[in-house]
Every structure is written in structure tokens, then in C-alpha cells.
């Protein structure tokens, strides 16, 4: 195992152990508070297909909005259907990687703060905890489903406080990217698939010690779930619920692995995703330009108009509303 991965490996292993079992959001939030994180929220949301617990963590930066500064707030969304598929499958499923990344990132930032290293901007981390999520048929391998729909997932995981978002998702159930490790997507901004960020490619290369990999996405991927169009997975779904730039971080494999497969998580790969998130948070002091070129975005709009139609009305009124389903 390379030394780079080991720098966040402890937190990844701790997060994996924490989530491996019939856990709930309260247990996770208590573990995070025990590490010194104060602004932690756990909320149960139910549907006729079951329930899940949403975890939201706000970590203040020295120059972030909560400290009257101007460094943008980074949102880190651990995207998944569920961390387990009980009773069909026993143990942590591959799909849990997004939640592990989110929890481990919060743990690592907390440890950094204990040692006197504080990030410049605020960091808003969100994911959900469901140890008994359903599965759905999908080619070439089955997908993990969620007990709540995508609208609800976005409503509780995407916040108007986020100025830029990293969406981390297991992306192993495909034959498009045959590489084990992590890959990033192009930046998506209000329906536009922007050029892949050179700054973020530099961060990938730095944290992995390898040439960066890019996960290809299509216009279909930046449209809402449920419209009948194929999506590689839910990695880009936060982009339909926000006007801020979104970049996906895919945890990938060389072979095709089902999201509901157990024994399939690779701690070193998740540690690379954790360190990418933290290094990006450090670099955000330079501004949102590390995600996309605002002048190019404005030029595209002047030439071709808005593409918010691809968000299909999910942007307005989505973030921060209640739906009466909170337990």
C-alpha cells in the first residue's frame, strides 16, 4: 500500500468499522461528535419502502462564511443507495463507499483540527445511512436502490450553503472506465457539462501519484432520475438540485462489480477519495475557478442560452424544504 493512501487510511478503516452492521444515524452522529465535531445533525426519513438516516456535518473554516470570511463553502456528498442490503446480503456493500468517504473525511478533518490544522473555508458534508436498502435489476450488474426517492435524497444532501460540490459515488457497475482507484468527472454547472478542471486533475495526480483518470458522463447523467433516460449511476444527481458547480468523484474498479456486492470495498481507494476532498477544500481558498471557468460559462449562455431545463424544475424550492416525512 502506498504511503499516500495511508495518510487517510486510519479514518477510512474507522468509518468502515462504524458502518459495518445494523447501524443508524444516531450512532454515526455520536461517533463524530466524540471526535470534536459539534455541528452534526441526524434525521430519519421514512417512505413506504423503508427508512434511512441523513447525516449532515458543518465544519467551520478559518476564513469561511461562518467566520465572516469569503472562502467558498465546499459541499461533500457521499452518494449511495444504501450501506447494506439486508436481509438479502450480509455486511457492508460496495455501494457504501460514498458514505464511508463522507464519514472518513469528517473524521480526518476533525483530527486535523485537533492538531491545529484548520481548513480555510467551511466544509458541509452530507450522506445517508441505510443498512437494509433494496436492490434493483440493472445491466450489467444489479444496482442498489434507496428507500427514499432521488428528490428526497437531493433535498437532504444538497444545501444552499454549498458553493461547490464534490459528489462521491461507487462507480463500479459499468464497462466504461476499467481502472481501479478514483476518477473525476467534468464539472457540471446548471445543465452545462463544462471542461474537465485542470486544477482538479492536478489534485488527483497529487493524491494518487498516478496520471488522473476521468469518468465520462453524458447529458443524460445530468438530468433527474425517473425520466426514463439511462444514467451511469447517481453520481451527478446533486447537479440537478443546485446552481453551483458539481464534480463527481467515482470510486472505480477494473472489473464490473455490483453495488450490492459485499467484500468489495478497497480501503486504499476510498482513502484517495478522502484526500482528494480535503486537498480540494484547501485549494478553494483560490476561489471557484478551480472548478470551472465562469467567463466560459457566461460565453456559453450568451451563445446558446440557459440549460436549466435539464434540471427539470427540481432546482426551485428543493433545498431546505420539509415534506412531513421526518421521524
Secondary structure, DSSP 4 states (H G I P E B T S, - for coil): --HHHHHHHHHHHHHHHHHSSS--HHHHHHHHHHTT--EEEEEEEEETTEEEEEEEEEE--TTSGGGT--PPPEEEEEE-S-S-BTTTS-S-BGGGHHHHHHHHHHHHHHHHHHTT---SS-EEEEEEE-TB--EE--SSSPEE--SS-HHHHHHHH--TT-SEEEEEEE--S-SS---SEEEEPPPEETTEEPPPPHHHHHHHHHHHSS---B----GGGGS-TTSS---S-STTGGGGG-SSEEEEEEEE-SS---TT-BS---HHHHHHHHHHHHHHHHHGGG-GGGT--HHHHHHHHHHH---GGGGTT-STTTTT---S-B-
